[in-house]
Amino acid sequence: MIHVSILVPNEAVMASLVDPRTIFTGANSFLEAAGHKPIFDIQFVGLTREVEYNGGLFAVRTDALLSEIKKTDLIIIPAISGDLSTAIEINKDFLPWIIEHYKNGSEVASLCIGSFLLASTGLLNGKECSSHWQTANEFREMFPQVTLVDGRIVTEQNGLYSSGGASSYWNLLLHLTEKHAGREIAIIASKIFALEIDRKSQSPFIMFNGQKNHEDEPIRLAQEFIEKNIAEKISIDGLADKFAIGRRHFDRRFKKATNNTAGEYIQRVKIEAAKKELETSNKNVNEVMYDVGYTDAKTFRSLFKKLTGLSPVEYRNKYNREAAVA
């Protein structure tokens, strides 16, 4: 049997507690239906016997306390919510337990922004991690030694797993089901739970929101200038001159303040504007391309696909109501 410890932290997102239990219990049922023995022994594990959520409206009873688990094979860290620094602080007693069991051979998987708890253990230092795109800037500020991979849904390194945002964690749960119960059971689970198996990217869902939570006022003004002049061809040399900063110094300051180079920032702002037009207007792809300051269709399409995982036409067909109806 594979012992699965689903942690029950304070300020957890309840769905991310219930869903892993659901999929592993389901996998056991599918195995039994195929004439095999169930393989997952699933427990809710916490610091206390009961944890209340939503101001006491709901409560989850744990199957075991941390101190009662002597050996576990797979630790699931659910998504947390609210102020993330506070959520980490009130759940800090989980961290040494996670570290100890990982060193003793347990795998550890974080769901969505459960990545903040996993990163707080230090186990991800020097490694890659997936998480929700919406908290990417905060994650990078808090954990500069971890490489956050924006678009990837599932990241796996040395028995440490992490997933993209929100319902993307179902793909990590399918991945773990396949690893331990086999491809056939994972396919059955994907069909029963109506999940797209092997989905790799959360890039189409990302909404770029430039990091402005910094103290470098000239760089913030440069960001605002970029965002207000989407249709213009903006040069980095011109930006540096406009704000009276040497080019190399400007590059370093921009990267430090925003976690993007100035060139990356310009591209992402323009593509975000293009996405909004494709979602809401009847303009064709070339019209949108010109609106956001590109004149070369090949360059625009290539960059759009790089940042979203979809071509401009695919993106419009997916998100524009009129295009979808047509």
Summary of the structure (lengths in Angstrom):
residues: 326
radius of gyration: 22.5
end to end distance: 50.9
largest distance: 73.0
contacts: 1033
relative contact order: 0.09
helix: 52%
strand: 14%
